[in-house]
Amino acid sequence: MVKQILNGVVLALLPAVLFAQDGDLRQRVVNAQPVRYQPSDCYKTGHFSVRGAASSLKTASENEVNRERLLRDAKSSLVRAIVERGQEENPGAWYYLGRTYLYQGDVLGADSALTRAEELAPDCAAEALDLRQRTWRGIAEAADLHVQAQHVDSAITAYRFALAIYRAEARAYSNMGSIFELAGQPDSALIYFRLAANMDTEVDGKPDPEIARAVRRVAQLYAEAGNTDSAGVYLELLIASAVAANDSAGRDAATSALGRVMFQAQRYPEALSAFKRLAEWRPGDDNAKRNLASIYQAAGHEDSAQAIYAELGVAVTPRVDTTSAAYLINRGAGKYREGQFQAAAADFQQAVTADPANRVALVNLALAYNELKDGAKLVEAAKRSIARDPYHELSHRFLVQGYVFQEENGLAREAVTRLEQLPITVDSVTASPSQEGLSVSGVAMGRDTGPSAPMVLLFEFLGADGAVISTGEVSLESLAPGAASRFVAVGQGSGIVDWRYRKQ
């Protein structure tokens, strides 16, 4: 199943230009085939037409002068055998057709024929796999040369060409990701790094090191895009993989990265968890202890922080601002995890009051009311969130649940309809002060319902009295299901404390 999914994804990424099958790459495919022809030990010819085609294929491999004619004859014989002579279920017919395509330099035809041969005779798949890998190596050499020469377009074409015949090579996806990243296309880079990161191939009996490299890059790209949750998922995968492999250096590096990502996102409980693990694994590392003390302090655990500072002989540092939204959000998150939902809601409400522009505080407040099954307050929080962020899917789900808690079935059905009609989803929104006033960044994503229409979002930046101080526009192209587009809207002027947006 995994292989089928990967194949479908990759082929969907192949552009129309690939199907022209570049002449130089076709020749590399031909050159990659065995110098001396050998019949298959597993795939049997069976029918006389298939035997004749295999004989023509052997002669073609040894006869340069008449090669093209002999290959055409072999292909025609095999196609007739499959279409007209009842050999559509003969794996040998498909196998030799795949080999004929390879001698012609046609990777797409070869992939289709070999796939059918593998399906019909799975016990013989090793021979088809050998042909795929041999061909892959020949094309990958060209791709690597283009990378070294910084011929980006040619390298991309070559790697895509190689992926048409063999899709179990993590290095191809990882290298494609690197190329797109260097070209300043992080969304495309993320697609390929994720393909590599989600593979389970091995090299010399051990997990392919390219997979771990891809996982790190996926996590970093998600972190840079402000998608902290996804970054955390991939870093946890990296930690688990390193632990399984007894790789203490890799484990510690990934754990430290996780702590930094969470700290930078002001997700102090998660950062605390990561640095506590790191300190346990490295008990003699003073830097790990200092980091842990800093996170304890930021998360509001002043006594624990000061105990570590005292152990290190470090002077007592100033307390953090316990009235800030970041402090209140993280203190509330700790209470939420402990099941103290009412106390968590109180902290989140204070955070909303301290920083109305902080969406995390408002969403967390709704989460707490959801756990408390307080329908009225959940509806209130969800409506407030939707009013400023109408394409935030989770807020619409909160609204539905709030009506369900209140047994307002009619209103719940109406809310479900609005949820299903959302053209896009907007997520990972953060607001931060800028030189101009306030900057709001986020990610727009396509929904499973189909490609969205191009649209413009109008952001309004508000003062303490609710008046609009300035506006900013964000233009979004059509988004396919699952596609993502980062955006930034900047509000200019002093006194901006909040924001909202709507479709223009």
VEXTIZA-692421 format. One line per field, with one value per residue (C-alpha): residue number from 1; residue in three letters; x, y, z. Coordinates in nm, 2 decimals. Layout:
VEXTIZA-692421
pos c(NUM	...)
code c(ALA	...)
px c(X	...)
py c(Y	...)
pz c(Z	...)
***
This chain:
VEXTIZA-692421
pos c(1	2	3	4	5	6	7	8	9	10	11	12	13	14	15	16	17	18	19	20	21	22	23	24	25	26	27	28	29	30	31	32	33	34	35	36	37	38	39	40	41	42	43	44	45	46	47	48	49	50	51	52	53	54	55	56	57	58	59	60	61	62	63	64	65	66	67	68	69	70	71	72	73	74	75	76	77	78	79	80	81	82	83	84	85	86	87	88	89	90	91	92	93	94	95	96	97	98	99	100	101	102	103	104	105	106	107	108	109	110	111	112	113	114	115	116	117	118	119	120	121	122	123	124	125	126	127	128	129	130	131	132	133	134	135	136	137	138	139	140	141	142	143	144	145	146	147	148	149	150	151	152	153	154	155	156	157	158	159	160	161	162	163	164	165	166	167	168	169	170	171	172	173	174	175	176	177	178	179	180	181	182	183	184	185	186	187	188	189	190	191	192	193	194	195	196	197	198	199	200	201	202	203	204	205	206	207	208	209	210	211	212	213	214	215	216	217	218	219	220	221	222	223	224	225	226	227	228	229	230	231	232	233	234	235	236	237	238	239	240	241	242	243	244	245	246	247	248	249	250	251	252	253	254	255	256	257	258	259	260	261	262	263	264	265	266	267	268	269	270	271	272	273	274	275	276	277	278	279	280	281	282	283	284	285	286	287	288	289	290	291	292	293	294	295	296	297	298	299	300	301	302	303	304	305	306	307	308	309	310	311	312	313	314	315	316	317	318	319	320	321	322	323	324	325	326	327	328	329	330	331	332	333	334	335	336	337	338	339	340	341	342	343	344	345	346	347	348	349	350	351	352	353	354	355	356	357	358	359	360	361	362	363	364	365	366	367	368	369	370	371	372	373	374	375	376	377	378	379	380	381	382	383	384	385	386	387	388	389	390	391	392	393	394	395	396	397	398	399	400	401	402	403	404	405	406	407	408	409	410	411	412	413	414	415	416	417	418	419	420	421	422	423	424	425	426	427	428	429	430	431	432	433	434	435	436	437	438	439	440	441	442	443	444	445	446	447	448	449	450	451	452	453	454	455	456	457	458	459	460	461	462	463	464	465	466	467	468	469	470	471	472	473	474	475	476	477	478	479	480	481	482	483	484	485	486	487	488	489	490	491	492	493	494	495	496	497	498	499	500	501	502	503	504)
code c(MET	VAL	LYS	GLN	ILE	LEU	ASN	GLY	VAL	VAL	LEU	ALA	LEU	LEU	PRO	ALA	VAL	LEU	PHE	ALA	GLN	ASP	GLY	ASP	LEU	ARG	GLN	ARG	VAL	VAL	ASN	ALA	GLN	PRO	VAL	ARG	TYR	GLN	PRO	SER	ASP	CYS	TYR	LYS	THR	GLY	HIS	PHE	SER	VAL	ARG	GLY	ALA	ALA	SER	SER	LEU	LYS	THR	ALA	SER	GLU	ASN	GLU	VAL	ASN	ARG	GLU	ARG	LEU	LEU	ARG	ASP	ALA	LYS	SER	SER	LEU	VAL	ARG	ALA	ILE	VAL	GLU	ARG	GLY	GLN	GLU	GLU	ASN	PRO	GLY	ALA	TRP	TYR	TYR	LEU	GLY	ARG	THR	TYR	LEU	TYR	GLN	GLY	ASP	VAL	LEU	GLY	ALA	ASP	SER	ALA	LEU	THR	ARG	ALA	GLU	GLU	LEU	ALA	PRO	ASP	CYS	ALA	ALA	GLU	ALA	LEU	ASP	LEU	ARG	GLN	ARG	THR	TRP	ARG	GLY	ILE	ALA	GLU	ALA	ALA	ASP	LEU	HIS	VAL	GLN	ALA	GLN	HIS	VAL	ASP	SER	ALA	ILE	THR	ALA	TYR	ARG	PHE	ALA	LEU	ALA	ILE	TYR	ARG	ALA	GLU	ALA	ARG	ALA	TYR	SER	ASN	MET	GLY	SER	ILE	PHE	GLU	LEU	ALA	GLY	GLN	PRO	ASP	SER	ALA	LEU	ILE	TYR	PHE	ARG	LEU	ALA	ALA	ASN	MET	ASP	THR	GLU	VAL	ASP	GLY	LYS	PRO	ASP	PRO	GLU	ILE	ALA	ARG	ALA	VAL	ARG	ARG	VAL	ALA	GLN	LEU	TYR	ALA	GLU	ALA	GLY	ASN	THR	ASP	SER	ALA	GLY	VAL	TYR	LEU	GLU	LEU	LEU	ILE	ALA	SER	ALA	VAL	ALA	ALA	ASN	ASP	SER	ALA	GLY	ARG	ASP	ALA	ALA	THR	SER	ALA	LEU	GLY	ARG	VAL	MET	PHE	GLN	ALA	GLN	ARG	TYR	PRO	GLU	ALA	LEU	SER	ALA	PHE	LYS	ARG	LEU	ALA	GLU	TRP	ARG	PRO	GLY	ASP	ASP	ASN	ALA	LYS	ARG	ASN	LEU	ALA	SER	ILE	TYR	GLN	ALA	ALA	GLY	HIS	GLU	ASP	SER	ALA	GLN	ALA	ILE	TYR	ALA	GLU	LEU	GLY	VAL	ALA	VAL	THR	PRO	ARG	VAL	ASP	THR	THR	SER	ALA	ALA	TYR	LEU	ILE	ASN	ARG	GLY	ALA	GLY	LYS	TYR	ARG	GLU	GLY	GLN	PHE	GLN	ALA	ALA	ALA	ALA	ASP	PHE	GLN	GLN	ALA	VAL	THR	ALA	ASP	PRO	ALA	ASN	ARG	VAL	ALA	LEU	VAL	ASN	LEU	ALA	LEU	ALA	TYR	ASN	GLU	LEU	LYS	ASP	GLY	ALA	LYS	LEU	VAL	GLU	ALA	ALA	LYS	ARG	SER	ILE	ALA	ARG	ASP	PRO	TYR	HIS	GLU	LEU	SER	HIS	ARG	PHE	LEU	VAL	GLN	GLY	TYR	VAL	PHE	GLN	GLU	GLU	ASN	GLY	LEU	ALA	ARG	GLU	ALA	VAL	THR	ARG	LEU	GLU	GLN	LEU	PRO	ILE	THR	VAL	ASP	SER	VAL	THR	ALA	SER	PRO	SER	GLN	GLU	GLY	LEU	SER	VAL	SER	GLY	VAL	ALA	MET	GLY	ARG	ASP	THR	GLY	PRO	SER	ALA	PRO	MET	VAL	LEU	LEU	PHE	GLU	PHE	LEU	GLY	ALA	ASP	GLY	ALA	VAL	ILE	SER	THR	GLY	GLU	VAL	SER	LEU	GLU	SER	LEU	ALA	PRO	GLY	ALA	ALA	SER	ARG	PHE	VAL	ALA	VAL	GLY	GLN	GLY	SER	GLY	ILE	VAL	ASP	TRP	ARG	TYR	ARG	LYS	GLN)
px c(0.00	0.28	0.45	0.12	0.07	0.43	0.40	0.08	0.22	0.54	0.38	0.14	0.44	0.59	0.55	0.44	0.80	0.91	0.71	0.92	1.19	1.51	1.74	2.05	1.86	1.71	2.06	2.17	1.88	2.00	2.36	2.25	2.12	2.34	2.62	2.56	2.20	2.07	1.73	1.52	1.56	1.21	0.99	0.91	0.82	0.56	0.38	0.58	0.52	0.69	0.98	1.02	1.02	1.27	1.50	1.47	1.56	1.87	1.98	1.91	2.14	2.42	2.36	2.42	2.34	1.99	1.91	1.63	1.44	1.48	1.35	1.05	0.98	1.01	0.78	0.52	0.53	0.48	0.20	0.02	0.07	-0.08	-0.36	-0.46	-0.32	-0.44	-0.11	-0.24	-0.20	0.14	0.40	0.68	0.52	0.50	0.86	1.01	0.81	0.95	1.30	1.23	1.12	1.44	1.66	1.46	1.53	1.16	1.13	0.75	0.67	0.91	0.76	0.41	0.51	0.73	0.46	0.22	0.48	0.54	0.17	0.12	0.44	0.53	0.78	0.98	0.98	1.35	1.45	1.23	1.37	1.72	1.64	1.48	1.77	2.03	1.84	1.80	2.17	2.24	2.01	2.10	2.46	2.35	2.14	2.43	2.65	2.39	2.37	2.75	2.74	2.45	2.22	1.91	1.65	1.84	1.90	1.53	1.44	1.69	1.57	1.21	1.31	1.48	1.18	0.96	1.14	1.23	1.07	1.23	1.54	1.52	1.83	1.63	1.35	1.59	1.81	1.51	1.41	1.75	1.74	1.40	1.51	1.82	1.59	1.38	1.08	1.02	0.67	0.81	1.11	0.88	0.69	1.00	1.16	0.84	0.84	1.20	1.11	0.82	1.02	1.14	1.42	1.75	2.12	2.34	2.07	2.04	1.79	1.89	2.07	1.90	1.57	1.69	1.83	1.50	1.31	1.54	1.47	1.10	1.10	1.31	1.09	0.77	0.93	1.03	0.68	0.54	0.38	0.51	0.29	0.41	0.77	0.73	0.59	0.89	1.14	0.98	1.01	1.38	1.43	1.25	1.46	1.78	1.69	1.60	1.94	2.13	2.25	2.29	2.44	2.15	1.90	2.04	2.07	1.70	1.58	1.77	1.62	1.27	1.33	1.45	1.15	0.90	1.08	1.08	0.71	0.66	0.53	0.71	0.55	0.66	1.00	1.03	0.95	1.22	1.49	1.41	1.47	1.79	1.91	1.83	2.03	2.32	2.34	2.69	2.61	2.58	2.44	2.16	2.09	2.09	1.85	1.62	1.64	1.54	1.24	1.13	1.14	0.96	0.69	0.64	0.82	1.04	1.14	1.27	1.46	1.63	1.72	1.91	2.08	2.19	2.34	2.53	2.64	2.47	2.33	1.95	1.80	1.50	1.16	0.96	0.66	0.38	0.12	0.22	0.00	0.29	0.33	-0.04	-0.09	0.18	0.07	-0.28	-0.15	0.02	-0.31	-0.50	-0.27	-0.32	-0.70	-0.76	-0.98	-1.15	-0.82	-0.68	-0.97	-0.91	-0.55	-0.64	-0.91	-0.65	-0.42	-0.69	-0.74	-0.37	-0.32	-0.64	-0.43	-0.31	-0.51	-0.35	-0.50	-0.85	-0.83	-0.70	-0.98	-1.23	-1.04	-1.09	-1.46	-1.49	-1.35	-1.58	-1.87	-1.98	-2.18	-2.27	-1.91	-1.78	-2.02	-1.91	-1.54	-1.59	-1.80	-1.54	-1.26	-1.46	-1.54	-1.17	-1.06	-1.35	-1.15	-1.02	-1.16	-1.11	-1.31	-1.61	-1.59	-1.59	-1.91	-2.08	-1.98	-2.10	-2.44	-2.45	-2.37	-2.67	-2.89	-2.95	-2.97	-3.09	-2.81	-2.56	-2.67	-2.64	-2.29	-2.19	-2.31	-2.09	-1.80	-1.84	-1.86	-1.53	-1.33	-0.99	-0.84	-0.63	-0.40	-0.07	-0.16	0.06	0.07	0.38	0.47	0.66	0.82	0.51	0.26	0.15	0.24	0.01	0.15	-0.02	-0.07	-0.36	-0.44	-0.66	-0.94	-1.04	-1.35	-1.15	-0.94	-1.03	-1.09	-0.84	-0.93	-0.82	-0.83	-0.87	-0.70	-0.83	-0.60	-0.79	-0.73	-0.83	-1.17	-1.23	-1.19	-1.00	-0.66	-0.53	-0.59	-0.38	-0.45	-0.34	-0.38	-0.42	-0.40	-0.61	-0.51	-0.54	-0.64	-0.36	-0.16	-0.03	0.06	0.22	0.12	0.20	-0.03	0.12	-0.09	0.06	0.00	0.03	-0.21	-0.29	-0.40	-0.60	-0.68	-0.95	-0.99	-1.26	-1.29	-1.28)
py c(0.00	0.24	0.18	0.24	0.57	0.69	0.59	0.78	1.10	1.10	1.04	1.32	1.55	1.46	1.75	1.71	1.79	1.46	1.27	1.40	1.19	1.38	1.22	1.22	1.06	0.80	0.71	0.67	0.43	0.22	0.23	0.12	-0.21	-0.53	-0.54	-0.91	-1.02	-1.28	-1.44	-1.43	-1.72	-1.66	-1.50	-1.77	-1.68	-1.95	-1.85	-1.88	-1.51	-1.42	-1.66	-1.50	-1.15	-1.25	-1.39	-1.06	-0.87	-1.09	-1.03	-0.65	-0.63	-0.79	-0.62	-0.24	-0.20	-0.35	-0.28	-0.03	-0.25	-0.56	-0.37	-0.25	-0.60	-0.74	-0.47	-0.53	-0.90	-0.86	-0.61	-0.84	-1.14	-0.94	-0.78	-1.03	-1.37	-1.41	-1.33	-1.05	-1.27	-1.39	-1.22	-1.31	-1.12	-0.80	-0.86	-0.88	-0.59	-0.39	-0.49	-0.39	-0.05	-0.01	-0.09	0.18	0.42	0.45	0.46	0.53	0.23	0.01	0.11	0.03	-0.31	-0.41	-0.31	-0.55	-0.83	-0.78	-0.79	-1.12	-1.29	-1.13	-1.41	-1.30	-0.93	-0.93	-0.95	-0.66	-0.47	-0.53	-0.37	-0.07	-0.01	-0.05	0.20	0.44	0.44	0.53	0.83	0.94	0.98	1.24	1.41	1.43	1.58	1.85	1.93	1.97	2.20	2.39	2.32	2.32	2.26	1.98	1.82	1.83	1.68	1.40	1.31	1.31	1.09	0.85	0.84	0.73	0.39	0.35	0.52	0.36	0.57	0.83	1.02	1.12	1.28	1.44	1.58	1.72	1.88	2.04	2.17	2.34	2.48	2.64	2.78	2.95	2.73	2.59	2.45	2.23	2.14	2.03	1.79	1.60	1.60	1.46	1.18	1.09	1.12	0.88	0.60	0.29	0.18	0.04	0.06	-0.23	-0.36	-0.02	0.26	0.48	0.79	1.01	0.95	1.10	1.40	1.45	1.43	1.71	1.93	1.87	1.97	2.28	2.39	2.34	2.54	2.82	2.83	2.86	2.51	2.41	2.11	1.94	2.03	1.87	1.55	1.50	1.58	1.32	1.07	1.16	1.11	0.77	0.66	0.76	0.59	0.27	0.28	0.36	0.68	0.90	1.19	1.20	1.16	1.45	1.68	1.61	1.66	1.99	2.10	2.01	2.21	2.52	2.50	2.49	2.76	2.99	2.93	3.01	2.66	2.63	2.31	2.12	2.29	2.19	1.83	1.82	1.98	1.76	1.46	1.61	1.68	1.33	1.19	1.43	1.47	1.62	1.89	2.23	2.39	2.14	2.24	2.61	2.56	2.36	2.63	2.90	2.69	2.63	3.00	3.09	2.83	2.98	2.71	2.96	2.74	2.46	2.72	2.87	2.53	2.45	2.80	2.74	2.40	2.57	2.85	3.11	3.43	3.45	3.60	3.83	3.67	3.65	3.87	3.67	3.90	3.84	3.64	3.40	3.32	3.28	3.06	2.82	2.81	2.74	2.47	2.30	2.31	2.18	1.87	1.81	1.81	2.14	2.27	2.55	2.69	2.66	2.85	3.13	3.16	3.15	3.42	3.64	3.58	3.69	4.01	4.08	4.02	4.02	3.96	3.62	3.36	3.07	3.21	3.22	2.88	2.73	2.90	2.72	2.39	2.43	2.51	2.21	1.98	2.15	2.08	2.45	2.50	2.86	2.97	2.75	2.90	3.25	3.17	3.00	3.29	3.54	3.34	3.30	3.67	3.75	3.43	3.30	3.02	2.86	2.51	2.42	2.72	2.61	2.26	2.42	2.61	2.29	2.12	2.41	2.39	2.01	2.07	2.31	2.06	2.33	2.07	2.31	2.56	2.27	2.16	2.51	2.53	2.20	2.33	2.64	2.42	2.20	2.51	2.66	2.72	2.70	2.65	2.92	2.79	2.86	3.23	3.44	3.81	4.01	4.37	4.52	4.85	4.95	4.83	4.47	4.18	3.87	3.56	3.22	2.94	2.90	2.54	2.37	2.15	1.80	1.94	2.04	2.33	2.67	2.97	3.25	3.50	3.81	3.83	4.18	4.21	4.49	4.60	4.73	4.97	4.92	5.07	4.83	5.10	5.00	5.17	5.02	4.74	4.50	4.26	3.90	3.75	3.38	3.17	2.86	2.59	2.22	1.99	1.96	2.25	2.52	2.89	3.11	3.47	3.78	4.08	4.40	4.66	5.01	5.26	5.30	5.16	4.84	4.57	4.32	4.20	4.03	3.93	3.86	3.76	4.07)
pz c(0.00	0.09	-0.25	-0.43	-0.26	-0.33	-0.69	-0.73	-0.57	-0.77	-1.11	-1.03	-0.99	-1.33	-1.57	-1.93	-2.04	-1.91	-2.16	-2.44	-2.28	-2.35	-2.60	-2.38	-2.10	-2.33	-2.44	-2.08	-2.03	-2.32	-2.20	-1.85	-1.98	-1.95	-2.21	-2.26	-2.30	-2.06	-2.07	-1.76	-1.51	-1.37	-1.63	-1.89	-2.25	-2.29	-2.62	-2.95	-3.02	-2.69	-2.76	-3.10	-2.96	-2.69	-2.97	-3.16	-2.84	-2.79	-3.15	-3.12	-2.81	-3.02	-3.35	-3.36	-3.73	-3.72	-3.36	-3.41	-3.66	-3.44	-3.14	-3.33	-3.44	-3.09	-2.96	-3.23	-3.17	-2.79	-2.83	-3.07	-2.84	-2.55	-2.74	-3.01	-2.90	-2.54	-2.36	-2.15	-1.84	-1.94	-1.71	-1.95	-2.23	-2.01	-1.88	-2.22	-2.34	-2.05	-2.15	-2.51	-2.39	-2.19	-2.49	-2.67	-2.39	-2.30	-1.92	-1.91	-2.13	-1.94	-1.60	-1.72	-1.87	-1.57	-1.32	-1.50	-1.50	-1.12	-1.05	-1.25	-1.11	-0.77	-0.71	-1.01	-0.91	-0.81	-1.18	-1.27	-0.97	-1.09	-1.42	-1.25	-1.02	-1.30	-1.51	-1.22	-1.15	-1.51	-1.51	-1.16	-1.27	-1.52	-1.25	-1.01	-1.28	-1.35	-0.98	-0.96	-1.26	-1.10	-1.40	-1.19	-1.46	-1.61	-1.27	-1.20	-1.53	-1.49	-1.14	-1.25	-1.54	-1.30	-1.07	-1.36	-1.35	-0.98	-0.69	-0.39	-0.38	-0.09	-0.23	-0.54	-0.34	-0.09	-0.36	-0.54	-0.21	-0.18	-0.54	-0.48	-0.15	-0.30	-0.57	-0.31	-0.35	0.00	-0.08	-0.36	-0.15	0.13	-0.10	-0.20	0.15	0.28	0.02	0.13	0.50	0.48	0.32	0.50	0.27	0.39	0.29	0.39	0.63	0.81	0.76	0.47	0.62	0.35	0.53	0.86	0.66	0.49	0.83	0.96	0.66	0.68	1.05	0.98	0.68	0.89	1.18	0.94	0.81	1.16	1.15	1.49	1.54	1.22	1.30	1.63	1.48	1.25	1.52	1.75	1.46	1.43	1.81	1.80	1.51	1.68	2.00	1.81	1.64	1.97	1.81	2.12	1.92	1.67	1.96	2.15	1.84	1.75	2.11	2.13	1.80	1.93	2.24	2.04	1.80	2.08	2.28	1.98	1.93	2.30	2.36	2.69	2.82	2.51	2.52	2.89	2.81	2.54	2.75	3.05	2.83	2.71	3.06	3.17	2.88	2.94	3.32	3.30	3.04	3.21	2.89	2.89	3.26	3.17	2.89	3.12	3.38	3.12	3.01	3.37	3.43	3.11	3.19	3.54	3.74	3.92	4.21	3.97	3.77	4.07	4.21	3.88	3.88	4.24	4.15	3.86	4.09	3.87	4.01	4.04	3.73	3.71	3.71	3.39	3.32	3.47	3.32	2.96	2.72	2.65	3.01	3.07	2.77	2.87	3.23	3.11	2.88	3.18	3.37	3.07	3.04	3.41	3.36	3.54	3.26	3.46	3.58	3.23	3.09	3.34	3.23	2.86	2.92	3.09	2.79	2.55	2.75	2.76	2.39	2.18	1.86	2.00	1.82	2.02	2.34	2.19	2.04	2.37	2.55	2.32	2.38	2.76	2.72	2.49	2.77	3.02	2.78	2.84	2.53	2.58	2.64	2.36	2.11	2.23	2.19	1.85	1.71	1.83	1.66	1.33	1.33	1.29	1.13	0.91	0.74	1.05	1.03	1.40	1.51	1.29	1.45	1.79	1.69	1.58	1.91	2.12	1.96	2.01	2.39	2.40	2.20	1.94	1.65	1.39	1.46	1.46	1.12	0.98	1.13	0.97	0.63	0.67	0.77	0.46	0.24	0.34	0.02	0.20	0.55	0.71	0.99	1.18	1.21	1.43	1.49	1.59	1.62	1.33	1.25	1.06	1.33	1.33	1.10	1.06	0.90	0.83	0.59	0.35	0.25	-0.01	0.11	0.00	-0.16	-0.47	-0.60	-0.46	-0.67	-0.66	-0.40	-0.21	0.17	0.32	0.66	0.89	1.18	1.48	1.76	2.12	2.05	1.76	1.49	1.17	1.17	0.84	0.60	0.40	0.11	0.06	-0.29	-0.31	-0.62	-0.67	-0.42	-0.50	-0.22	0.03	-0.13	0.10	0.05	0.31	0.34	0.54	0.59	0.74	0.92	0.94	1.21	1.59	1.84	1.66	1.91	1.70	1.35	1.14	0.78	0.53	0.16	-0.05)
***
